[in-house]
Amino acid sequence: MARKKVVLTSPTAAGDKLDGPLLEVEDLRTHFLTPAGTVRAVDGVSFTLARGETLGIVGESGSGKTVLSRSIMGLLPSRNVVRQGAIRYQGHSISDYSQEQMRSVWGTEMGMIFQDPMTSLNPVMKIGNQITESLRYHLDMDKGEARDTAIALLTSVGIPEPAQRFGEYPHQLSGGMRQRVMIAVSLACGPRLLFADEPTTALDVTVQAQILDLLHQQQRERHMAIILVTHDLGVVAGRTDHIAVMYAGKVVEKAPTSVLFSEMRMPYTEALLNSIPRLEDSSHTRLKIIGGRPPDLINPPTGCNFSPRCPYAQPRCFTDEPPLRPADTAGHEFACWYPVGTPEGTKALEDNVAAGVPAAVLATGGEPALADQGASA
């Protein structure tokens, strides 16, 4: 029996023109209620995404990137979770959509490439069935049409011998091929917005480039918007229109991609960039790291969340939380009292190096005292 599709609606939808942003997120908060306390996984995130654009969301593990994506798609546990804020898709509010309403959005409007295809794909279900399932559910295709479409999808994502792979199981494929199958599953119903959650994790660099090129090609062909989630600024450097840097559940800097790399202001963004290995470095060059560890999201530090690890931190940073404020360039915002590349930021770093602050000494290539390293960690 054909299933009736739920159409995107809102109380004010009648007559609305869908010529604005594809996605608008305003002050989104996702908190998990645990026996130890409330985990503020996403804590006041706002951004907009236009049709056909790519937004890179960057940050360390635990910064809230994946939870942000799942919050927008409504893929959250049914218990012990609180989601607040506004989410508008094509001008319609989907913040309060029920699971039944969201099922009409998943696949046809929004798709997701999950981080680990080996655990995301059903190990006891053939590849072809995992693709045709959504085609038959959302698009009411018959078995033959769904099979032909699935094989065409496998071909489009570069799977060799797609008709044969259609009848195979995930464990029979390589890691790169499983990731391509995940892309085919997510693109099956032609979504307008694709979430790519660490799509190149655990893949070698050659396959990483192939997967990213494939996503870019599919985006051009389908005029699809992409939210690319990664911990690596190098991945998003030439493949995104805008970048949002997350730390401890908050966006601490966002800007057009070219602006972020040329005019970065947040010390955390600088630390992420400095941690990327460089081809020009000589053999056995010691990699730069971000000292310490991400904050406890149940009991975050007072003031700036990054202050205990920041090479620029001053007394004010430990007491007052900096707001997200505009930079000189349009579309560029950052949250820092002593921004990178400014006179006050330069002086703060020099003062900290002179005082032997471990984070500042480490960031400038020095070697902090062992006792200080233990204290900063």
Buried (B, 14 or more C-beta within 10 A) or exposed (E): EEEEEBEBEBEEBEEEEEEEBBBBBBEBBBBBEEEEEBBBBBBBBBBBBEBBBBBBBBBBEBBBBBBBBBBBBBBBEEEEBEBEBBBBBBBBBBBEBEEEBBBBBBBBBBBBBBBBBBEBBEEEEBBBBBBBBBBBBBBBBEEEBBBEBBBEBBBBBBBEEBEEBBEBBBEEBEBBBBBBBBBBBBBBBEBBBBBBBBBBBBBEEEBBEBBBEBBBEBBEEBEBBBBBBBBBBBBBBEBBBBBBBBBBBBBBBBBBBBBBBEBBBBBBBBBBBBBEEEEEEEEEEEEBEBBBEBBEBEEBBEBBBBBBBBBBBBEBBBEEBBEBEEBEBEEBBBBBBBBBEBEEBBEBBEBBBEEEBBBBBBBEEEEBEEEBBEEBE
